[in-house]
Amino acid sequence: CIRGDYLKVYSEGGVHGPGPPGVNEYSAWSRVLCGSRADAPPALYSHGPLLVLELHTGIKATNATGFVGNYRFIDRRNFETDGVQVAETWCDYVFHSQPNRPAHGRLYSPRYPSSYPSNVRCTYHFSARHNERIKLVFEESFLQKGDESCLNRADIIKVFDGRTSTAPVLAMLCNEAVGYEILSTGPDLLVQFTANSDLPGQGFKARYQFQMEDDSNADGDINKKSSTTEAISGLGPAVSAATSSCHQVFSSDKSKTGKLTSPLYPAPYPQKTQCHYDFLARGRERVRLVFEDFSLQRITDNIIDCESMDSLDVFLYVDGRLEKMASFCGNEIPKPIMSNGPKLSIEFRGIYSSRHSKGFKISYSFVEDYGIATGSQLLEFPCAFVFNSSERGRGVVTSPNHPGLYPRDTECNYFFYGNENERVHLHFTYFDVEGVVPCEAVSASDYVQFYSQMIQSQSHRHCGQIKELQVTSEKNFLRITFKSNDRLDATGFKANYLFLRDSEMHSITMPNSIDKGTTCNISRSLLLLCICEVIWNFR
């Protein structure tokens, strides 16, 4: 933008003395804008009481029409953090739950809504009473544009489920997020904001609430609009540990697993039935639904959509709003479902009934392992697993919730550590990741990425449906990053892994399962999929 026509933005004054504040050639500018409306931010904010816009035009004449905008002066007290600032710190705050003080409040990144400074670390420590828990919602978090892995970002928000940074990590925010909700498992919560990038983002604003342990189940954000058009009374549990009453709230505080059935199951459900079920997880947990039986009345054999027939709708909270994820109808058993956060809702609509339609039976659970059954889970990340050759030389690795639909807005990392003379070989037996090559944010693609180092610049991404994919690490370490957005769903991946010595590279055993296998002779040139850096040159 420095060449041609551009708009230079000064977010604070650099000249002091008599007369109005201003800028000169020595003043530090905060950003430079050029191009079209799509290239400009939605709004500009000053760091303090001064904002200067400086328009530069180049030598060549253009047809550009310039810019037009609205301005207003806002009270900086609207963006003050409600906690108590720690003495001799710039941005460390503590929030204590006290009987005579409000149980809720707000917190902001430094200088919000203007951009935060570089090279800063802020902590926000929440301390509730022993019978309370903490609810934290990041209403807006704009750190960096794009969909990069948080392991590759210099600006990051970490939320710990405890008093110190050694507690399990509940969330890592590094790009852009709206309405991101976190529920603590205990009375302490720590938020750590680190910014080391050269181009800081706008930052974040969040709200918090100290909730009584018993009251946290009845969350006001959950819309309990369910009703039964035809009265259904005295149904009670269909079987032991199963619930079939028509409106239920399932909280992980009460039970980690259970079963849910339609009214009167396994008998046919009544006509004109509408039921609503809410699930509320806590901490690192996600809600997982596994359908054991599914049989709803269908009025036509040609199912285009489920709107005009009996159906089961699954809702997630996306950007702080309830959004329908999927609708299921007919007799086909749906794939397992996993929530993208602590909440998930189900709406059952039984307009018709038939003696052949017995409804549904669902096994639900609140899980912390994302449905990933192999590897050792790390507490330093929301979703990360380690595979060591010293513990197991071969095995299987899958995407979250496989073979079901992987959760939205999720990043999982897999770290493979071999011995000094070993490499890691992966053979993907299944690969279905929603996206369009080259799997970038502009196409709203989910992706899988491979790295030869723990922290590494961008490498080649993989998405779509791939029939044959084999990857071998350059050395004895391999990192896999799986990242999904809030759009569409797919069933992810499954791969067999082997730790191989160099002498074993020409003839390897890559089983379709761990117990049975076939021997494959693959030349080194075909076996290696190099981890390459992609460098984009903009001119």
N, C-alpha and C positions, 0 to 999 in steps of 0.2 A: 504493500500500500504506500510505501514512502515515495515511489515514483508516480508521476502523473497527478491526478486530482485525489485529494484525501482530506479527511477531517481528523484533526488531532484533538484528543480529549485530555484535559487537565482536571483531575478530580480533587485537587487541593491547591491552594495558593503557594507560590514560591517566592514572592517579593513582599517584604515588610517595610514599614516606615510610614512617613506621612502620606496621606492620600489613600485612595481605595486599594485593596489588595489586588494583586495581579500576577502575571507570569512574564518571564523573559526567556532569553535563549538558554539560560542555565536551569530553568525549571524542569522538573521531571514530569513527563506526561505518562498517563496511565494506559492509554490504548490509542490505536489509529484505526479509523474506519474508512472503507472504500467499497465500491461495487454497488450492489442493488439493496433493496429493502431486506431481502432474505439474508444478506451478509451482516446486517446490523443487529445488535441486541434489541429486545423489546423495550428496554428502558435503560437510562443512564442515571446513576446516583453519585453524588459527591461524597468524599470522605468526611467533609466538614461543611462549613457555611459557604464555600466557594466552589463553583464549577465553571470552567472556561472551555469553550469550543473554538477551535482555530482552523479556519478553512484555507486550504492550499490548493491552488490551481496550477496545472502544468503549462508548458509552452504551447502544446498543440491544442487547437480548438476542438471541442467535443459537443455532442448533442445532449449531454447530461443536464438534467433539470435541477440538480441540487437536492436539497432536503427541506422538509417542513416537519415540525413536531410541536408538542405541547409541553409546557413546563409548569411546575407548581412547587411551592415551598412546604415541606413537611416537618413536623415536630420530631426531633431526634429522640424524644422521650418515649415515642411509640415503639422504639426498638431497644429498650433497655432490658437486660436479663434480670429476672426476678430473684435470682439467688444472691447469696452474700459473697462478695469478691474476697478472695484470699489475700491477706496483707502482703505487700511487696511483690505482687504478681500483676500481669497486665490482663490476663484473660482466664484465670482459674476461679471457679465458683463452686460453692457448696450449697446444697438445697436440703434443709432439714424439715421433716414433718413435725409440726407442733400443733397442740390442741387449739390455740387461739389464732392461728394463721391460716390463710387459704390453703386448701389441699391441692391446688393446681396453679400453674403459672407458665411462663414462656422463657425460652433461652435462644440466643442468637450467636452466630459467628462474629468475630471482631469486625466492626465498621459496617455491619449489615444495615441496610440493603446494598450498600456499596461493596466493592470487591474487598476481600480480606488481604492482609499483607503477606508477603513471602517470608519464609523462614520463621514460622511461628508454631508453637504447640500450646494448645489450650485444653484444660480438663474441666469437666463438669461432674461433680460427685453428688449423687442423690442418696440420702439416708432416711429411710422410712422407719416407722415403729415396728415392733416385732410381729404384729398381726396385720401389717400392711404390705402391699406390693406396689411396684412402680409401673405405670403405663407411660410410654414415651412415643410420640408421633412426630416424625420429621415431615412437616407440612410441605416444605420445599427444601431441596438440597441440590444446588447447582454448583458443582465443583469443576468438572471438566466435561466438555462435549465428547460424544462418542460412546463406544461400548467396550473399551479396553478392560482387560482383567485388572482387578484392584491390586494384584501383585506387581503390576507394571506402572502404577500411578504414584506420583509424588505427593498428591493431596488426598487425604483419606480420613474418614471418620470411622473409629472403632468403638463399639459398644460392648462393655464387659459385664457379665452377670455376677457382679460382686464389687467389693470395695477397692481392689487393686487390679493392675494390669495382668496379674497372673491368673485371674478368674477366666472361665470359659468365654470365648468371644461369641456374642449373639448376632452381631451384624457388622458388615464392612461396607461403607458407602463411599464411592469414589467418582462416579460420573454424575448423572442427573436422576433424581428420584422425587416422587410426589406422594404424600400420604403413606409413608413407610412406618409401620407400627411395630413396637417392641413391647413385650410384657416380661418383667423380671420374674425369677422364681423365688427370690428372697427379698429382704428389705434394703438391699444395696444395689446400686447401679453406677457404673462409671462410663462416661463418654470422653473419648480422647480424640481431639481434632489436630491433625498434623498437616502443615502446608509448606512444601518445599519447592513448588514449581515456579518457573519464571513468569508464567502468565496465570495469575490467580483468577478463580471464578468468583461468582457473586457470594457464595457461602450458603448458609442454611438458616432456617427458622424452624423451631420446634416447640411443641407444647408438652407439658408433663402433668401427671396426676398421681397423687398418692391414693391408692384404692384399698379399702378394707378387704381382707382376704375373702370373706364371704360375699361381698358386693361385687367383686371383680368378675364373677360368673355372669351376673346380670348386666352385661355391658350395654350401655345406652346406644352404642353405634349399631347393634344388631337389631334389625327391623323384624319385630315379632308380629307380623301381620297375618299369621296363619289362621285359618278358620276351617270348620267342617260344615259344609252345607247341610249334610244329613247327619243328625246327632249320632255320635259314636260314644257310648258310655260303657264303663265297666270292662273294657277290653283287657287291661292289665298286660303284663309281660306275656308274650306268646310262648317263650321258653325261658328257661333259667338264664339270667344274664343277658336277655334280649328285651328290647323295648319296642312296642308297637303303638303306643298312644300317639295321638296325631300331632302334637307339638312337643318338641323336646329340645333342651339345651344340654349338650354333652361337653363337659369340662374335664381337662386333664387333671385338674386338682382332685376330682372325684374318682376317676378311674382311667387307667392308661389304655385299656382295651375293652371291647364289648361288641355286641351284635345289635343290629337295627333291622326290624322287619316292617313290612307294610301292615296296615290294620287287618286283623283276622288271619294273617298268614299262619299256616300254608293254605287255608281256605281262601276263596276269592274275596277281594276287598269290596266294600260296598260301593254303589254308584255315587257319583257327585261327591267324591272325597277330595279334600285338599289338605295337605299336611306340610309342615315346615319344620326342618331340623337344623339347628345351629351347632357348630363345633368350635370350641375355643381352646387353643393350645397355649403353651407358656414357654418362655425361654427359647432354647434352640429347637423346640419341637415343631414338627409339621403334622398336619392331619393326613392320614392315609386311609383310603377306602378301598376294600377289596370286595367285589360283588361275587357272592356265592350262588345266588339264584336270581333269575330275572325273567318275569313273564307278565307282560302288560297287554291288555286288550288292544287289538288292532282292527280297524274298520275297513282297511284295504291292504292288499298284498304289496302294493307299490308305495313304499315309504320314501317320499321326497324329503319331508321334514316332519317333526313331531308336534307341530303346532295344533293340528286338528284331531289329535288322538291322545290317549292316556300316555303320560310321559313323566320322566324324572329329570329335573333340571338341576345342574350343579352351578353354584355361584362362587366366585372369588372376589376378593377386594383388590382392585387394580387402581392405582393412583388415588387411593382413599375412597373409591366408589365401588359399590356392588355391581359386578359385571357377570353376565352369564358366560360360563366357560363351555358348557356342552349340554345337549338334550339327548336323552336316551328313551327309546320306545321299542315296542315289539318284543321279540323273544331272545335276541342276541345278548349274551352276557357282556356288559361293558368291560373295558380294560381297567386296571387299578388306577385310582386318581390320587393325586397328592396336592395339598394346598401350597400356595406361594408365600404364605405367612402364617400368622397364628389363627386365622379365621377361615371357615368354609361353611357354606350353607347349602341345603338341599330343599327343593320344592317338589312335592309329589302331587300330581294332578290326575285323579282317577274319575274321568267324566263317565265312562262306561264301565261295565262289569260283565264278566262271563265266568261260567263254571270252569273254563279252561285257563283262566288268568289268575294265578295265585299271588301275584305281586312280586315282591323282592325280598332278598335277605342280604344284608351287608355286614361285613366284618370291618370295624373301624379300630384304628389305633393311633396313638400320638407317639411319633418316632423322632429320634434325634439323629439317626444314621442315614436319613434320606432313602431308606430302602436299599442301601448298598451293603451287601453281606460280606464283602471281602476287604482285606487291608485293615490297618489300625487307624482309627479316627483320631485326628488331632484336635485339641481344644483351642489352639491358637487361631483357627479360622472357623467360620460358620460351617463350611463343608469342605473337608480336606482329609485325604487318606494316604497312608504311607505303606509301601510295599518294599520289604527288605529281602534280598536274596539269602541273607543269613537265616531268615525265618522260614522262607518258602521259595523254592526255585522256580515254580510255575504256578499258574492259577488263572482265575477269571476276573475281569474287571468290567463293571457295567455303569451306565449312566444312572442318575437318580430315578428310583421307582421303576426301573426296567423289570419286566417287559411292559409295564404300564406307561402311561403318558408321563413324561418328565415334568416337574413343576416349572411354572413361569418365574421370571425374574430371579433366577438362581445361578450362582457360580459355584462350581465344584472343581477342586484341584486334586490331582493324583500325583504323588511323588514316588518314583521308583529308584531305589538305591542298590546298585550291584557292587560286587567286590572290585578291586582295582583292575583286574584283567577281564572284566565282564562287560557285556553290553545288554541292553534291554530290547527284546523283540516283541512286537505286538502284531497279532493277526486278528483283524476284525471280522467276526463271523456274522455280524449284523450291524448296519449303520443306517439310521434314518433320523436325520437332524434337520428340522425345518429351516429352509433358507435357499438362497440363490447365489451361486458362485459369482464373485469372489467372497461372498458371505460377510458383507460389510453392513454397517449401521444404516446406510442409505436404503438398503433393501429390506430392512427389518429382519435380518437373518440371525438365527441362533448359530452357534459354531463350536467346533472342537479345534484346539490348537496344540501343537507340540513344541516343546522347548528343550534345548540341550543344557540350559542353565536355569537356576532358580529364578533369577531376575534377568530378563533378556528383552531386547527390543522386539518389535512385532515380527512374527513368523507367518508362514502360510496357513490359512484357515481352511477347514473342511466343513461342508454342510451338504444337505440334500440326501439322496439315497445312493449309497455307494456299495456296489456288489463285492468288490475286492479291494481291500486296503491293508497293506502291511507296512509297518514302521519299525525301524531299528535305530537306536540311539547312536550318537557319534562316540560317546564314551560310556562311563558306568552310571550316568544319571539321565533320567528322562522325567519331564514334567508334562502332564496333560491338563489342559484347562478346558472345561465345558462351561459354556455360558448361554443362557436363554434369556429372551426378553419377555415382554408382557403381551405378545400378540398370539401367534398360533402355537399348536402343540404337535408333538410327534413322540415316537417311542424310544428314541435315543440310540444307544449302541451297546454292543457286547463284544468283548475281545478276550482272546487267550493271550497270556503273557508268558515269556520265558526269559530267564537270565542266562546268557550264553557266553562261554569263553571264546576267544578269537579262533581257537582250533576247531570249534564246533560250528562255525559260521556257514560252511559249505554243505553240511548235512545236518539237518535239524529235525526234531520231532515236534510237530505242531498239531496237537490233538484237537478234534472237534469237541471233545469233552476232556476233562482232566484224567479220566480213568482209561479211555480208549483213544488211540491215536494212530496216525499214519506217518510214515517217514517221507519228507519232502526234500528233494535235492534242488536247491535254488542257487544260482550263481550270485556272487557277491554284488554284481552290478544291478541285478534285479531286486535283491533283497533290501538294499539300503535305500531308504527314502531320506535324503539329507535334510537336516534342519537348516534352512536358509533364511537370511534376513531379506526382507523386501524393502527397498529404498525407493521412495517416490520423489521424483524431481519435478518441482513446480517452477515454471518459467512464466 
